[in-house]
Amino acid sequence: MSVNGRSVTTRGPRPGSRVRGWRTDRLGWLLIAPAAVVIGALVLYPTVTSLIGSLQHYSLLNQDRSFAGIDNYARVLADPAFQRSIATTGIYFVVISIGVLVIGIGIALWLQTLKGRLRTLALGVVIIPWAVPGTVSGLLWSFIFTPTGAGLLNSTMSSLHLIDATKAWLNMPTLGPALIALTVVWGGTPLGVVIFLAALESIPHDIRDQSLIDGAGPARYFWSISVPLIRPAIAIVLLNAATLAIGLFDQIYVLVGLDPSKITISGSMYLYAFRDFNFGLGYAAAVITTVITTLIAVAYLKGLYREVEY
């Protein structure tokens, strides 16, 4: 081949390059195969099964499994109990989101002021509630909210002469769900602390030093610099809080049982499937819950998540 009067020799791919490339691709597929199998077994299969089941009249009391179309969805959405569970889930969602966000950032900022072993020790103590299962957490909090004189909250407030008689705190219409949400905040905040601490520590010291030179105080630095730079962490923590609120079941079951005024949409799924034995309605409720969770996730990621470049 001639270019500008000069002879240029072009070479195609070496004989063994395509073979090596094919082997590399095959190795890549083999490496991701175990993860793909696990994801398929734990995510894709249940999702497809739920979609198919939600379109059938699927009940243990009547196993004809005939096609139902959107009838199950219509029945679930028209059910007053399911509508009430959505409203209750909204209360949990607000309280848990605010609690995890505010307390998580506050503790992370405090931990950032500690150094060395003291920070390690404090972080270890903070993480303890995260390691406690939800059922065990519910049992621990039940001793606090017990509606008798033996309950820690009642006995403490009685000794301080703040109440004249013991109260059933968890049975109160508004305060009850808020207190249950508090137990979730207690267990869910440590993860937020770890995420926020990592985000705060990733901010270069040069930025802080420059802000101090420019005369920015701690409050101005936090709101004008720290918060915008940790927005991705805020989105992740709020998304985790949303999943905690929507999937809340074990603490409620331990603290108040299947009280219709306290259960979430996850509790409604349990009632449809394991009290009424109507798996078709349970599947429909599960799909609706998945759609709600997905919409919240998209809203958070679109509204808050931004790539940060220093």
SULCORKA-V670499 format. One record per backbone hydrogen bond with DSSP energy under -1.0 kcal/mol. NH is the residue of the N-H (numbers start at 1). CO is the residue of the C=O. Records with the same first field share a line. If there is no record, write none. Layout:
NH: CO + CO
This chain:
3: 6
6: 3
8: 1
17: 14
20: 16
21: 17
22: 18
23: 19
24: 20
25: 21
26: 22
27: 23
28: 24
29: 25
30: 26
31: 27
32: 28
33: 29
36: 32
37: 33
38: 34
39: 35
40: 36
41: 37
42: 38
43: 39
44: 39
45: 40
47: 43
48: 44
49: 45
50: 46
51: 47
52: 48
53: 49
54: 50
55: 52
56: 53
57: 66
58: 56
59: 62
60: 277
65: 57
68: 55
69: 55
71: 68
74: 70
75: 71
76: 72
77: 73
78: 74
83: 79
84: 80
85: 81
86: 82
87: 83
88: 84
89: 85
90: 86
91: 87
92: 88
93: 89
94: 90
95: 91
96: 92
97: 93
98: 94
99: 95
100: 96
101: 97
102: 98
103: 99
104: 100
105: 101
106: 102
107: 103
108: 104
109: 105
110: 106
111: 107
112: 108
113: 110
114: 111
118: 115
120: 116
121: 117
122: 118
123: 119
124: 120
125: 121
126: 122
127: 123
130: 127
131: 128
132: 129
137: 133
138: 134
139: 135
140: 136
141: 137
142: 138
143: 139
145: 141
148: 146
151: 148
152: 143
153: 144
155: 151
156: 152
157: 153
158: 154
159: 155
160: 156
161: 158
162: 157
169: 167
171: 168
172: 169
176: 172
178: 174
179: 175
180: 176
181: 177
182: 178
183: 179
184: 180
185: 181
186: 182
187: 183
188: 184
189: 185
192: 188
193: 189
194: 190
195: 191
196: 192
197: 193
198: 194
199: 195
200: 196
201: 197
202: 198
203: 200
208: 204
209: 205
210: 206
211: 207
212: 208
213: 209
214: 210
215: 212
216: 211
221: 217
222: 218
223: 219
224: 220
225: 221
226: 221
227: 222
229: 225
230: 226
234: 230
235: 231
236: 232
237: 233
238: 234
239: 235
240: 236
241: 237
242: 238
243: 239
244: 240
245: 241
246: 242
247: 243
253: 249
254: 250
255: 251
256: 252
262: 259
263: 259
268: 264
269: 265
270: 266
271: 267
272: 268
273: 269
274: 270
275: 271
276: 271
278: 272
280: 58
282: 278
283: 279
284: 280
285: 281
286: 282
287: 283
288: 284
289: 285
290: 286
291: 287
292: 288
293: 289
294: 290
295: 291
296: 292
297: 293
298: 294
299: 295
300: 296
301: 297
302: 298
303: 299
304: 300
305: 300
